[in-house]
Amino acid sequence: MKRRDYLKTVATVGLTVVATGGVVVEVLSQETNADKKCDLAAIMGGEPDVMFRRAIAEFGGMSEFVKSGQKVVIKPNIGFARRPEFGTTTNPLLVSEMIKQCLAVGASEVVVFDNTVNEWRSSYENSGIEAAAREAGAKVVPANDERFFRDVPLPKGKFLKQTKVHEAILDCDVWFNVPILKHHGGTHMSIAMKNYLGIVWDRRFFHSNNLQQCVADVCTFEKRPALNVVDAYRVLRANGPGGRSEADAVVTRALFASPDIVAVDTAAAKFLAQTAENLRAESVTHIAHAQEHGLGTMNLDKLNVRRIRV
């Protein structure tokens, strides 16, 4: 990243930047409400697995979300048959670490899937997620056929009143929403809410019926993620969602986590906007629509945000 963009980015996640003898020093902003429950963790500076370990500790550990014997789903973005270097799919190191932690606290099984854009087998393989998930002990299932999906009502939706959701989500006890942060041609950015499009079958309706509102509408589905974990280790700044080359992505080494999907998307959108001059957080209007649905808050000042550099 350019030095100017880097300084903007670290400021976004709560770092104070000072110059000492011509050397830039990063100092964490002082924490407030340290004794209160963490609402949002913003972690910077480490590898994806290391940052997740630090983030989950701020919420009291994985045992706060997963109990012994429960069936768990981890839903990353595996939409494209791209290597991790393209910044279009969730980092496999993050997926692997989350699986291991779920199993360590007694999960009876962990399932990983996505309704991919590209051919599902090549997407699962090229992203590195299938191999990482299997090695960590998870079950990897397809989502390439309508028979894997069941109808669910969305009574609170404005445009989207019902949809078909993958059976893995419907049958699990707990699920985690684990998107990668990236540019998107239709919604301007793809974060946690946009990652819901990988749990549904018919995405065509979304794209022809006010995409931004439909993204918010699908998030009213009553079975919410226990935690939204946004992979911002490597972000796609242009030509999303698939990317054209590795040059479209930049390594920023960040991670955001929150049970509040509106808050985590707000924080991540501001972060991505600071890395790319052509992107604006306010253009991601499904975030505001979701707030109108009562799914969370965009006012991060109301939350106990833990800002940590590892």
N, C-alpha and C positions, 0 to 999 in steps of 0.2 A: 504494500500500500504506500501511497505518497505520504510523506510526513504530515502534511496538512490534513489529509483525510484521516490519518491515524489519530491525530490529536482530537479531531472532532468526535471520532468514534469512542475513544475512551472517556470523553466527557459525557457522552450520552448515557453510558452505563454507570456513571457516578464516580469517576476518578478525577481527582484534582491534579492538574498538570502544572508543575512549577519549573522554572529554569534556575539552575544553580551552577554558576561558573561555566555557562554555556552548555551544560548537560541537561537534557530533559529528564526529569524524575517523575515517576507516577506514584501518587500517594492516594490510598483509598480514602474516600469520604468517610467521615466519622459515622459510625452506626448509631441509629436511634432505635428505641423500642426493642432492645436486644433480648429482653425477657418475654416479649410477646411472640405469638405464633407467626412464623414466616408466611407471608402471602405470595412473595415472588422472589426467586433467587436469580441473580444475574452474575454469572461467573465468567472470568476471562483469564486467558494466558496459558491454558494447559491443553493436553490432548483430550479428545472427546470422553474417554473413559474416566480420566482423572477428574475432569470438570463435573461429570455426572456424580461421581462419588462425593464430591464436595457439595454439590447441590442437594442431593438426597439427604445428606447429613443435616442440612438446615431445616428439613421438614421432620426430623426425628428418625430417619432411616426408612428403608423399604418396608419394614414391619408395620409402619403406620398405614400402609396402603394395601399390603398383601398379607393374608392370614394363611396359616397352615391348611393345606388341603384345597385351596382355591384354584380355580382354572383362570389363567391370565392370558390376555391378548396384548401383544405389543404391535402397534400399527405404525410402521415407518412409511416413508415415501420411497417406493421402489418403482416409480412410474416409468422410468426410461432405462433402456439397455446401455447405460453409460457407466464408465469407471468412476470411482469416487472423486477423482481429480476434476471432473466436469462440474461438480457442485450441484447436481440435479437430483441426487438421491441421498437419503439419510446415511450418515457415516456408519459403516459396519462395526467399528469399535464401540460406538455408543450403544448400538443394538445388542451387541454381545454382552457388554457390561450390565445392561438392564436385565437381560435374561438370567445371567448368573446370580444377580442379586435377588430376583424373584424366586429362583430355585433354592437359594441359600436360606430364605425365610420360610420355606416349606410349601411353595406352590406345587400343586399336583401335576400341572403341565403348563407350558408356555407355548402359545401359538403365535406365529408371525405370518402376515399375509398383506397383500395390497392388490386392488383392482388396477392393474397397470395400463398405461397408455400404449407402450410398445408391447410386442409379443411377450407374454408373461415369463416363459422359461428363460429367454435370453436376458430379460430385465432382472430376474432373480439372480441369475448367474453373474452377469457383468457388473452389477452393483456391488458384488461381494457380500451382499446381505444373506443370501441363502447359505453359503458356506459358513459364514460367521455364526449364524443362528443355529445351524445344525451342530456345529462344533461346541457351542455353548450349552447345548442340551434342549433346544426348542424344537417344536414340530412346525414345519413350514408347509402351508397349504395353498392351493391355487384359488383364484377368484375370477376365472376366465369364462365362467358359464353361469347363466341365470339361475340354474338349479341350486346354486350355493346361496341364494338370496331369498329373503322372505319379506312380505309386505309389513310395513309399520305405519301407523298414523302419525301425522305431525299437526295436531290441532292448533298449535300456536303459530304455524307458518303463515305468511302473507300470500306468497305465490305457490310455495311448495306445501301441499296439504298431506301428502303421503309419499313414500318412497320404498325401495327395496334395500334392506340392509343385510350384509353378509352374516351367515349363520354363526360364524366364529364370535362375532360381537354379541349376537343375541344369546348365545349359549354360555358365555363366560361369566365369571363372577366379577372380574376387574379388568379394565382395559386402559392402556396407556397410549396417548396420542403423541407420536414422535416424528414430527415433520422436519424437513430441512428448510432453512430460510433462503428464499430466492425470488428473483424477478419473475413476473408472470404477465403475459401479454393481455389476458382478459381481466384479471382482478388486480393488476399492477404488482402485487406481491402474493406469494404463496407461503402461508405460515400454518398455524395450528387449525384454524377453521377451514381453510382450503383443503387441508389434508383429509377432511371428512369425505371428499369426493372419491377417495379410495376405499370407503366402506360401503358405498352404494353401487347399484347396478347401472341405472339409466342416467348417465350424465348429460345426455343430449337435451333433456328438458331444462336443465340448469342453464345451458348456454343459449337457449332460445327464449327464456322467460326471466329476464332480469337476473343475470348471473350473480351479481353482488348480493341481492336480496335473498336469492335461493341458497347461497352459501350460509348466510345467517340463519335462514329457516331450517336447514338440515341440522344445525347445531342445537335446535330445540328438542331434538330426539331425546327422550327421557333418560336413556342410559348414557350418562356423561362419563368422560374419561376421569379416572382418579387423579391423573396428573398429565399436564401438557408439557412436553420436554422439547424445546426448539433447538435443533442442531444448527449452530451458527459458527461451527469450526471453519467451514469453507462456504462462502456465500456466492450465489450467482447474481451478478450485478446487471446483466443484460441478456437478451435473447432467450428469456425463459418462456415456458418452463423447461424446455429440453436442452437449451444451450447449443451453441455451434462449435465451440472449441474450448479447450481448457483456459484460454485467455479471458473468457467471460467470467471466470470465477476468481476469487481472491481469498486467501487464508486470513481469517480474522480472529480465530481461536476464542470463540465465545459460546455460551450456552445460557438459555433462559428456561426457567421451569416455574410452573404455577398451576394450581387447580383451577384458577380463574382464566378461562380461555380468552376473554376480552383483554384482560390486563397483560397477559403474556404476548398476545399479538400486537398490542399497543407498544410495548417495550421493544419487541423485535422489529416492528415496522420503523420505529424511530432509528434504531441501530442501522438497519439496511439503508435507510434514506441518507445517512451520514457517509456511507461508503460509495454512493453513486449519485452524482449531481442531477441525473435525469429522473430520480425517483422521489416521490413525496409521500410521507406517511398518511396524510389526510386523503389521498386518492384511493386508499384501500377502504372504501365506504362500507364494506360488509362488517367491519369492526364496529362502526357506529350503529349499524342496524342490529347487531347482536346485543349491544348495550341497551337499545330500545326494547329488545326482547327480554331484558332482565337477566342476561346470561353472565354479567360481570360488569366491571367498571373500567373506563378509560382513564380515570383520574388516579394516576399512580401515587400522587401525594397522599391519598387516603390509605395507602397500603403500607405494610411493613415490608420494605424491600431490602433484602440482604445483597449488598454489592461486594463481591469478593474477587480478588486476583490470586490465582494459585501459582 
